[in-house]
Each structure stands twice: as C-alpha cells, then as structure tokens.
Amino acid sequence: MSALVTGATGFIGGHLVPKLLERGYKVRCLVRGASALEKLDGLDVEFFPGDLSDSKSLGRAVRGMDYVFHLAGLTKTGKSRQFYDVNARGTENLVGAVLKENPGVKKFVYLSSHAAAGPSFNGGLLTEEKEPHPVSHYGRSKLMGEKAVLDAGGRIPVVVLRPTAVYGPGDRDLYLFFKAIKKGIFPYWGAGRYSLLYVEDLVEGIIKAAEAAPAAQGKVFFLSDGNIYTNREIAEAIAGALSEKGGPGKKRGPLKLPLPRFLLSAAAAFSALAGKDSGIINRDKLREMGFPNWCCDPGRAVREIGFLPKITLKEGAKWTVNWYRIHQWL
C-alpha cells in the first residue's frame, strides 16, 4: 500500500507517518522547500517537493498513491485571506489533482477540525447531523475544505474527520498551557467545557477511517476521547502530571489567573502590531474562545469505523509532560 501525506512535518503528521510505516505503507510526504524535516529524520519515506497552491506539483504527487491523507492546513495567521487560500483553495487543488491524475485512489482522507462545525451553542454534544456554524475564519475555511472533499465523493472515495482539540508529544499550542501550569498559574478566561483527544488515538482514528470501506465513504466523523472536561479539570490533570517530578503540589494546585476578555483582546492586538499574530493568542482564536462549549459526540466513528480511543486525560497528560521534559521544553 502507498500513501501520500500532506502536513507530514506537522504535529499530527509527525505521528501519523511512523504509524503508517509500521503498518507496511510506502509513504510519500509532500513538503515545501521551507518545511522542517527533523520530525521525519531516519524514516524511510519519499520527500516530494510541492505546494497546495501548485496544481502541477500536486498532480505528480498523487499519481500511483493508494491513499491520500490530507493533513496540511493553516491554523494560525493574522491575515484571514490566508486561511481560505490554504485550507479551502489548497484542498480544492489537491482534490482536483486526485480526480484528474488518480481517480482510482482507495480513499481520500481529509483532516478537518471541530472548528468547522463551531461550538455547541446550547451546551449539548455536537453530532454530524447538526448544521455547522463556524465562528472563526479558520473554522469557515476548514468547512469550505470539507465541501470540496464531499463534493468529490461521487467520483472518488472520501472521508472527512473532525477531531476536537488534540494534545500530546510535540504539540506547541497546549504546550503554553502546560508551561503556565508548571509555573503554578492556571490561565482562566471563563468557565468552559471541552472535548479532547490524545494524538496517538487520533492517528488510529485516521487510519481506521482510511481502511474502513465502504463504511466511511462520503461521511463526516467527529473524533474525541468521548469525555467532556472543564478547563479546571484539564488544568488539574496537567498539574497532577507535573507534580510527579516537581512542579505545583497536588494539594494546592495551580493558582487561577483570570484573563478578562479586554486583556486577551489587547494581547491579540499587540501581537498583530508586532507582526506576531500567528501565535496562539490572536484575533481569530479569540473568536472561538468567546464560546464556552466545544463538545462533540464521537459515537458515529465508534459505531461505523471501529474508532476506540484508549488514552485517558490523566495518562495523556503524563506522557505529554514526560516528552516535554525529555526534550527540555519544560
């Protein structure tokens, strides 16, 4: 079996590629000239130069591939147009290349995002049947990517995955939360409820969705570990993992530091002025942070493709902390 992976040098791609190799796949990685390849050092993969904006390179990249795993995407930028250029039009370009150059592909797997569906406005669990209402440019661009993929579903086998917030070794977004809690601080921007997913469970879900035929054909699946966590519970799990070898004590726990909306808005505006608005605190991310419930139901994935997340938040936080320490991030 052969597979093209876009976004192979990213957080999730860096976990998917080794797992595909373990399962006997021959892996081709679409990489831009500026891509950092350290995560794939020593792996028996083919590096294929190309870009989502270059249809010719995409056509060459997809030829002969049994599977296409489209993980590449833009998650943070201060220029909203770039979300649509990469996440929407880039996905359209890749789908078009497959339709033209490899219509016999076994499965096109698109890694979308919970953000494409938007938050749960009534506090319940989102399911795939509910109408998407993204609240950020990122979410809207990912939803447009979903449409491009699903529109091709009558001609090639496709599946769309909407993972919720993903964490684990190598993640740089929630890393800032880990780092703050190590200092005894619990950044608090208001009560919230969240679904989460450990990266290795996500990778298993991605592969199951690819290999589940025809169960997954033309469908959208939410992926999470099946639990709902408050931000306090997330902070306590991280603090507990940190306390095993120093860090905040289990009894006292991290000190809650309220972050008023105006303060976050000011930080985002300052980042924009400084040209650093591609960080985790930016104007687009604040649009999502203004909603307290980001909860989804992975039941369809469990029933139809055999998705079975195994890692608890306690275990995942511990393994993530250990990785951060080994790599001297903490």
C-alpha positions as a Markdown table, in Angstrom:
| # | Residue | x | y | z |
|---|---|---|---|---|
| 1 | Met | 0.0 | 0.0 | 0.0 |
| 2 | Ser | 1.2 | 3.5 | -0.7 |
| 3 | Ala | 0.1 | 6.8 | 0.8 |
| 4 | Leu | 0.7 | 10.5 | 0.2 |
| 5 | Val | 0.7 | 12.5 | 3.4 |
| 6 | Thr | 0.4 | 16.3 | 3.3 |
| 7 | Gly | 1.3 | 18.1 | 6.5 |
| 8 | Ala | 3.7 | 15.3 | 7.3 |
| 9 | Thr | 6.1 | 17.6 | 9.1 |
| 10 | Gly | 3.4 | 19.0 | 11.4 |
| 11 | Phe | 2.4 | 17.8 | 14.9 |
| 12 | Ile | -0.2 | 15.3 | 13.8 |
| 13 | Gly | 1.7 | 14.3 | 10.6 |
| 14 | Gly | 4.8 | 13.6 | 12.6 |
| 15 | His | 2.8 | 10.9 | 14.5 |
| 16 | Leu | 0.9 | 9.5 | 11.5 |
| 17 | Val | 3.8 | 8.9 | 9.2 |
| 18 | Pro | 5.7 | 6.5 | 11.6 |
| 19 | Lys | 2.5 | 4.6 | 12.3 |
| 20 | Leu | 1.8 | 4.2 | 8.5 |
| 21 | Leu | 5.3 | 2.8 | 8.1 |
| 22 | Glu | 4.8 | 0.3 | 10.9 |
| 23 | Arg | 1.7 | -0.9 | 9.1 |
| 24 | Gly | 3.7 | -1.5 | 5.9 |
| 25 | Tyr | 2.7 | 1.6 | 3.9 |
| 26 | Lys | 5.1 | 3.2 | 1.5 |
| 27 | Val | 4.9 | 6.8 | 2.4 |
| 28 | Arg | 5.4 | 9.9 | 0.2 |
| 29 | Cys | 5.5 | 13.2 | 2.0 |
| 30 | Leu | 4.5 | 16.4 | 0.2 |
| 31 | Val | 6.9 | 19.0 | 1.6 |
| 32 | Arg | 7.5 | 22.7 | 0.8 |
| 33 | Gly | 11.1 | 24.0 | 0.4 |
| 34 | Ala | 10.8 | 25.7 | 3.8 |
| 35 | Ser | 9.5 | 22.6 | 5.6 |
| 36 | Ala | 11.4 | 21.5 | 8.7 |
| 37 | Leu | 12.1 | 17.8 | 8.2 |
| 38 | Glu | 13.6 | 16.9 | 11.6 |
| 39 | Lys | 10.5 | 15.0 | 12.8 |
| 40 | Leu | 11.0 | 12.6 | 9.9 |
| 41 | Asp | 14.7 | 12.1 | 10.3 |
| 42 | Gly | 15.7 | 8.5 | 9.8 |
| 43 | Leu | 12.4 | 7.4 | 8.4 |
| 44 | Asp | 12.2 | 5.5 | 5.1 |
| 45 | Val | 9.9 | 8.0 | 3.3 |
| 46 | Glu | 9.9 | 9.8 | 0.0 |
| 47 | Phe | 10.1 | 13.5 | 0.2 |
| 48 | Phe | 8.2 | 15.1 | -2.7 |
| 49 | Pro | 8.5 | 18.8 | -3.2 |
| 50 | Gly | 5.2 | 20.6 | -3.8 |
| 51 | Asp | 2.7 | 23.1 | -2.6 |
| 52 | Leu | -1.0 | 23.2 | -2.2 |
| 53 | Ser | -1.1 | 26.2 | -4.5 |
| 54 | Asp | 0.8 | 24.4 | -7.3 |
| 55 | Ser | -1.6 | 22.1 | -9.1 |
| 56 | Lys | 1.1 | 20.7 | -11.3 |
| 57 | Ser | 3.2 | 19.5 | -8.3 |
| 58 | Leu | 0.1 | 18.1 | -6.7 |
| 59 | Gly | -0.7 | 16.1 | -9.9 |
| 60 | Arg | 2.7 | 14.5 | -9.8 |
| 61 | Ala | 2.5 | 13.9 | -6.1 |
| 62 | Val | -0.8 | 11.9 | -6.1 |
| 63 | Arg | 0.0 | 9.7 | -9.1 |
| 64 | Gly | 0.0 | 6.0 | -8.1 |
| 65 | Met | -0.9 | 6.5 | -4.5 |
| 66 | Asp | -3.4 | 4.2 | -2.9 |
| 67 | Tyr | -4.3 | 6.6 | -0.2 |
| 68 | Val | -4.2 | 10.4 | 0.3 |
| 69 | Phe | -4.1 | 11.7 | 3.8 |
| 70 | His | -4.6 | 15.5 | 3.6 |
| 71 | Leu | -3.4 | 16.9 | 7.0 |
| 72 | Ala | -1.8 | 20.1 | 5.8 |
| 73 | Gly | -3.5 | 23.3 | 6.8 |
| 74 | Leu | -3.1 | 26.7 | 8.2 |
| 75 | Thr | -4.2 | 27.0 | 11.9 |
| 76 | Lys | -2.9 | 30.5 | 12.8 |
| 77 | Thr | -2.4 | 33.7 | 10.8 |
| 78 | Gly | -3.1 | 37.3 | 11.2 |
| 79 | Lys | -4.3 | 37.6 | 7.6 |
| 80 | Ser | -7.7 | 35.9 | 7.3 |
| 81 | Arg | -7.4 | 35.6 | 3.5 |
| 82 | Gln | -4.6 | 33.1 | 4.0 |
| 83 | Phe | -6.9 | 30.7 | 5.8 |
| 84 | Tyr | -9.0 | 30.5 | 2.7 |
| 85 | Asp | -6.0 | 30.3 | 0.3 |
| 86 | Val | -4.6 | 27.3 | 2.1 |
| 87 | Asn | -7.5 | 25.5 | 3.8 |
| 88 | Ala | -10.1 | 26.0 | 1.2 |
| 89 | Arg | -8.5 | 26.6 | -2.2 |
| 90 | Gly | -5.5 | 24.4 | -1.3 |
| 91 | Thr | -7.8 | 21.5 | -0.6 |
| 92 | Glu | -9.8 | 22.1 | -3.8 |
| 93 | Asn | -6.5 | 22.0 | -5.7 |
| 94 | Leu | -5.5 | 18.7 | -4.1 |
| 95 | Val | -8.9 | 17.1 | -4.7 |
| 96 | Gly | -8.8 | 18.3 | -8.3 |
| 97 | Ala | -5.3 | 16.7 | -8.7 |
| 98 | Val | -6.6 | 13.4 | -7.5 |
| 99 | Leu | -9.7 | 13.5 | -9.7 |
| 100 | Lys | -7.5 | 14.2 | -12.7 |
| 101 | Glu | -4.4 | 12.1 | -12.0 |
| 102 | Asn | -5.5 | 9.3 | -9.7 |
| 103 | Pro | -9.3 | 8.7 | -9.9 |
| 104 | Gly | -8.7 | 5.1 | -8.7 |
| 105 | Val | -7.5 | 6.1 | -5.3 |
| 106 | Lys | -8.8 | 3.9 | -2.5 |
| 107 | Lys | -9.5 | 6.7 | -0.1 |
| 108 | Phe | -9.0 | 10.4 | 0.3 |
| 109 | Val | -8.9 | 11.3 | 4.0 |
| 110 | Tyr | -9.4 | 15.0 | 4.9 |
| 111 | Leu | -8.4 | 16.1 | 8.4 |
| 112 | Ser | -10.8 | 18.9 | 9.1 |
| 113 | Ser | -11.5 | 20.3 | 12.6 |
| 114 | His | -14.1 | 20.7 | 15.3 |
| 115 | Ala | -13.8 | 24.4 | 14.4 |
| 116 | Ala | -15.5 | 23.7 | 11.1 |
| 117 | Ala | -18.7 | 22.8 | 13.0 |
| 118 | Gly | -18.4 | 25.5 | 15.5 |
| 119 | Pro | -19.2 | 25.4 | 19.2 |
| 120 | Ser | -22.2 | 23.9 | 20.9 |
| 121 | Phe | -24.5 | 26.8 | 21.5 |
| 122 | Asn | -26.8 | 25.0 | 23.8 |
| 123 | Gly | -24.2 | 23.2 | 25.8 |
| 124 | Gly | -25.0 | 19.7 | 24.3 |
| 125 | Leu | -22.8 | 17.4 | 22.3 |
| 126 | Leu | -22.4 | 18.2 | 18.6 |
| 127 | Thr | -23.2 | 15.4 | 16.2 |
| 128 | Glu | -22.6 | 15.2 | 12.4 |
| 129 | Glu | -26.2 | 15.7 | 11.7 |
| 130 | Lys | -26.2 | 19.3 | 13.1 |
| 131 | Glu | -25.8 | 22.2 | 10.8 |
| 132 | Pro | -22.2 | 23.6 | 11.1 |
| 133 | His | -21.9 | 27.2 | 12.4 |
| 134 | Pro | -18.2 | 28.0 | 12.5 |
| 135 | Val | -17.3 | 31.2 | 14.4 |
| 136 | Ser | -13.8 | 31.8 | 13.1 |
| 137 | His | -12.1 | 32.3 | 9.8 |
| 138 | Tyr | -10.2 | 29.2 | 10.4 |
| 139 | Gly | -13.4 | 27.2 | 11.0 |
| 140 | Arg | -15.1 | 28.6 | 8.0 |
| 141 | Ser | -12.1 | 27.8 | 5.8 |
| 142 | Lys | -12.0 | 24.2 | 7.0 |
| 143 | Leu | -15.7 | 23.9 | 6.3 |
| 144 | Met | -15.1 | 25.0 | 2.8 |
| 145 | Gly | -12.4 | 22.4 | 2.5 |
| 146 | Glu | -14.9 | 19.8 | 3.7 |
| 147 | Lys | -17.3 | 20.8 | 1.0 |
| 148 | Ala | -14.6 | 20.5 | -1.7 |
| 149 | Val | -13.9 | 16.9 | -0.5 |
| 150 | Leu | -17.5 | 15.8 | -0.1 |
| 151 | Asp | -18.5 | 17.2 | -3.5 |
| 152 | Ala | -15.9 | 14.8 | -5.0 |
| 153 | Gly | -17.4 | 11.9 | -3.1 |
| 154 | Gly | -19.4 | 10.7 | -6.0 |
| 155 | Arg | -16.3 | 10.2 | -8.1 |
| 156 | Ile | -13.6 | 9.1 | -5.5 |
| 157 | Pro | -13.9 | 7.5 | -2.1 |
| 158 | Val | -13.6 | 10.3 | 0.6 |
| 159 | Val | -14.0 | 10.7 | 4.3 |
| 160 | Val | -13.9 | 13.8 | 6.5 |
| 161 | Leu | -12.6 | 13.8 | 10.1 |
| 162 | Arg | -13.3 | 16.5 | 12.6 |
| 163 | Pro | -11.0 | 16.0 | 15.6 |
| 164 | Thr | -11.6 | 18.1 | 18.6 |
| 165 | Ala | -8.7 | 19.7 | 20.5 |
| 166 | Val | -5.7 | 17.4 | 20.1 |
| 167 | Tyr | -2.7 | 17.2 | 22.5 |
| 168 | Gly | 0.3 | 15.1 | 23.0 |
| 169 | Pro | 4.1 | 14.9 | 22.5 |
| 170 | Gly | 5.3 | 17.7 | 20.1 |
| 171 | Asp | 2.2 | 19.9 | 20.4 |
| 172 | Arg | 3.1 | 23.6 | 20.6 |
| 173 | Asp | -0.4 | 25.1 | 21.2 |
| 174 | Leu | -1.4 | 23.4 | 24.5 |
| 175 | Tyr | 2.3 | 23.4 | 25.5 |
| 176 | Leu | 1.8 | 27.0 | 26.6 |
| 177 | Phe | -0.9 | 25.8 | 29.0 |
| 178 | Phe | 1.4 | 23.2 | 30.3 |
| 179 | Lys | 4.2 | 25.7 | 30.7 |
| 180 | Ala | 2.0 | 28.2 | 32.6 |
| 181 | Ile | 0.7 | 25.4 | 35.0 |
| 182 | Lys | 4.3 | 24.4 | 35.6 |
| 183 | Lys | 4.8 | 27.9 | 37.0 |
| 184 | Gly | 1.8 | 27.4 | 39.2 |
| 185 | Ile | -0.6 | 29.5 | 37.1 |
| 186 | Phe | -3.9 | 28.4 | 35.7 |
| 187 | Pro | -4.8 | 30.8 | 32.8 |
| 188 | Tyr | -8.6 | 31.3 | 33.1 |
| 189 | Trp | -10.7 | 33.1 | 30.5 |
| 190 | Gly | -14.1 | 31.9 | 31.9 |
| 191 | Ala | -15.8 | 28.6 | 32.5 |
| 192 | Gly | -15.6 | 26.2 | 29.6 |
| 193 | Arg | -16.3 | 22.6 | 28.6 |
| 194 | Tyr | -14.2 | 20.8 | 26.1 |
| 195 | Ser | -13.8 | 17.5 | 24.2 |
| 196 | Leu | -10.1 | 16.4 | 23.9 |
| 197 | Leu | -8.2 | 13.7 | 22.0 |
| 198 | Tyr | -4.7 | 12.3 | 22.5 |
| 199 | Val | -2.7 | 12.4 | 19.3 |
| 200 | Glu | -2.0 | 8.7 | 19.2 |
| 201 | Asp | -5.7 | 7.9 | 19.4 |
| 202 | Leu | -6.3 | 10.4 | 16.6 |
| 203 | Val | -3.8 | 8.7 | 14.4 |
| 204 | Glu | -5.5 | 5.3 | 15.0 |
| 205 | Gly | -8.8 | 7.0 | 14.0 |
| 206 | Ile | -7.3 | 8.4 | 10.8 |
| 207 | Ile | -6.0 | 5.0 | 9.7 |
| 208 | Lys | -9.3 | 3.3 | 10.6 |
| 209 | Ala | -11.2 | 5.8 | 8.6 |
| 210 | Ala | -9.0 | 5.2 | 5.6 |
| 211 | Glu | -9.2 | 1.4 | 5.8 |
| 212 | Ala | -12.9 | 1.2 | 6.6 |
| 213 | Ala | -14.5 | 0.7 | 3.2 |
| 214 | Pro | -17.3 | 1.3 | 2.4 |
| 215 | Ala | -18.4 | 2.3 | 5.9 |
| 216 | Ala | -16.7 | 5.7 | 5.9 |
| 217 | Gln | -17.4 | 6.6 | 2.3 |
| 218 | Gly | -18.6 | 10.2 | 1.9 |
| 219 | Lys | -19.2 | 10.7 | 5.6 |
| 220 | Val | -18.1 | 13.1 | 8.3 |
| 221 | Phe | -16.9 | 11.9 | 11.7 |
| 222 | Phe | -16.2 | 13.7 | 14.9 |
| 223 | Leu | -13.3 | 12.3 | 16.9 |
| 224 | Ser | -12.7 | 12.7 | 20.6 |
| 225 | Asp | -12.0 | 10.5 | 23.6 |
| 226 | Gly | -15.7 | 10.5 | 24.5 |
| 227 | Asn | -15.4 | 12.6 | 27.6 |
| 228 | Ile | -16.2 | 16.2 | 28.5 |
| 229 | Tyr | -13.8 | 18.2 | 30.6 |
| 230 | Thr | -14.0 | 21.6 | 32.3 |
| 231 | Asn | -10.9 | 23.8 | 31.9 |
| 232 | Arg | -10.4 | 23.3 | 35.7 |
| 233 | Glu | -10.3 | 19.5 | 35.2 |
| 234 | Ile | -7.8 | 19.9 | 32.4 |
| 235 | Ala | -5.6 | 22.2 | 34.5 |
| 236 | Glu | -5.7 | 19.7 | 37.4 |
| 237 | Ala | -4.8 | 16.8 | 35.2 |
| 238 | Ile | -1.8 | 18.7 | 33.9 |
| 239 | Ala | -0.8 | 19.8 | 37.4 |
| 240 | Gly | -1.0 | 16.2 | 38.6 |
| 241 | Ala | 1.3 | 15.0 | 35.8 |
| 242 | Leu | 3.8 | 17.8 | 36.6 |
| 243 | Ser | 3.7 | 17.2 | 40.3 |
| 244 | Glu | 5.1 | 13.6 | 39.9 |
| 245 | Lys | 8.5 | 15.2 | 39.4 |
| 246 | Gly | 8.4 | 18.6 | 40.9 |
| 247 | Gly | 6.0 | 21.4 | 39.8 |
| 248 | Pro | 2.9 | 22.6 | 41.6 |
| 249 | Gly | 1.8 | 20.5 | 44.6 |
| 250 | Lys | -1.2 | 18.3 | 44.2 |
| 251 | Lys | -2.9 | 19.8 | 47.2 |
| 252 | Arg | -2.6 | 23.4 | 46.4 |
| 253 | Gly | -2.8 | 23.1 | 42.6 |
| 254 | Pro | -2.2 | 26.0 | 40.2 |
| 255 | Leu | -3.4 | 29.5 | 41.1 |
| 256 | Lys | -6.2 | 30.7 | 38.9 |
| 257 | Leu | -5.3 | 33.8 | 36.9 |
| 258 | Pro | -8.3 | 35.4 | 35.4 |
| 259 | Leu | -7.8 | 36.7 | 31.9 |
| 260 | Pro | -10.5 | 39.2 | 31.1 |
| 261 | Arg | -11.7 | 39.5 | 27.5 |
| 262 | Phe | -10.3 | 43.0 | 27.1 |
| 263 | Leu | -6.9 | 41.8 | 28.2 |
| 264 | Leu | -6.9 | 39.0 | 25.7 |
| 265 | Ser | -8.1 | 41.3 | 23.0 |
| 266 | Ala | -5.3 | 43.8 | 23.9 |
| 267 | Ala | -2.7 | 41.0 | 23.7 |
| 268 | Ala | -4.0 | 39.9 | 20.3 |
| 269 | Ala | -3.9 | 43.4 | 19.1 |
| 270 | Phe | -0.4 | 43.9 | 20.3 |
| 271 | Ser | 0.7 | 40.7 | 18.6 |
| 272 | Ala | -0.8 | 41.9 | 15.4 |
| 273 | Leu | 1.0 | 45.2 | 15.6 |
| 274 | Ala | 4.3 | 43.4 | 16.4 |
| 275 | Gly | 3.8 | 41.1 | 13.4 |
| 276 | Lys | 3.4 | 38.1 | 15.7 |
| 277 | Asp | -0.3 | 37.4 | 15.3 |
| 278 | Ser | 0.3 | 33.9 | 14.1 |
| 279 | Gly | 0.7 | 32.8 | 17.8 |
| 280 | Ile | -1.9 | 31.0 | 19.9 |
| 281 | Ile | -3.3 | 34.3 | 21.1 |
| 282 | Asn | -4.7 | 36.0 | 18.0 |
| 283 | Arg | -7.8 | 37.7 | 16.9 |
| 284 | Asp | -9.2 | 34.6 | 15.1 |
| 285 | Lys | -8.6 | 32.3 | 18.1 |
| 286 | Leu | -10.3 | 34.8 | 20.4 |
| 287 | Arg | -13.5 | 34.4 | 18.3 |
| 288 | Glu | -13.5 | 30.8 | 19.3 |
| 289 | Met | -12.5 | 31.4 | 22.9 |
| 290 | Gly | -15.6 | 33.6 | 23.3 |
| 291 | Phe | -17.8 | 30.4 | 23.3 |
| 292 | Pro | -17.7 | 28.1 | 26.4 |
| 293 | Asn | -18.8 | 24.8 | 25.0 |
| 294 | Trp | -16.7 | 22.8 | 22.5 |
| 295 | Cys | -18.1 | 19.4 | 23.0 |
| 296 | Cys | -18.8 | 16.7 | 20.4 |
| 297 | Asp | -20.1 | 13.1 | 20.3 |
| 298 | Pro | -17.7 | 10.6 | 18.6 |
| 299 | Gly | -20.4 | 7.9 | 18.6 |
| 300 | Arg | -20.7 | 7.6 | 14.8 |
| 301 | Ala | -17.0 | 6.9 | 14.5 |
| 302 | Val | -17.2 | 4.3 | 17.2 |
| 303 | Arg | -20.1 | 2.5 | 15.6 |
| 304 | Glu | -19.2 | 2.8 | 12.0 |
| 305 | Ile | -15.4 | 2.7 | 11.7 |
| 306 | Gly | -14.4 | 1.0 | 15.0 |
| 307 | Phe | -12.8 | 4.1 | 16.5 |
| 308 | Leu | -11.9 | 3.2 | 20.1 |
| 309 | Pro | -9.9 | 5.9 | 21.9 |
| 310 | Lys | -7.8 | 4.3 | 24.7 |
| 311 | Ile | -5.8 | 7.1 | 26.3 |
| 312 | Thr | -7.3 | 8.9 | 29.4 |
| 313 | Leu | -6.6 | 12.5 | 30.1 |
| 314 | Lys | -4.5 | 11.5 | 33.1 |
| 315 | Glu | -2.3 | 9.2 | 31.0 |
| 316 | Gly | -2.1 | 11.6 | 28.1 |
| 317 | Ala | -1.1 | 14.5 | 30.3 |
| 318 | Lys | 1.6 | 12.3 | 32.0 |
| 319 | Trp | 3.1 | 11.1 | 28.7 |
| 320 | Thr | 3.0 | 14.6 | 27.2 |
| 321 | Val | 4.7 | 16.1 | 30.2 |
| 322 | Asn | 7.4 | 13.4 | 30.1 |
| 323 | Trp | 8.0 | 14.2 | 26.4 |
| 324 | Tyr | 8.3 | 17.9 | 27.1 |
| 325 | Arg | 10.8 | 17.2 | 29.9 |
| 326 | Ile | 12.9 | 14.8 | 27.8 |
| 327 | His | 13.1 | 17.4 | 25.0 |
| 328 | Gln | 13.8 | 20.1 | 27.5 |
| 329 | Trp | 10.6 | 22.1 | 26.7 |
| 330 | Leu | 9.7 | 22.1 | 30.4 |
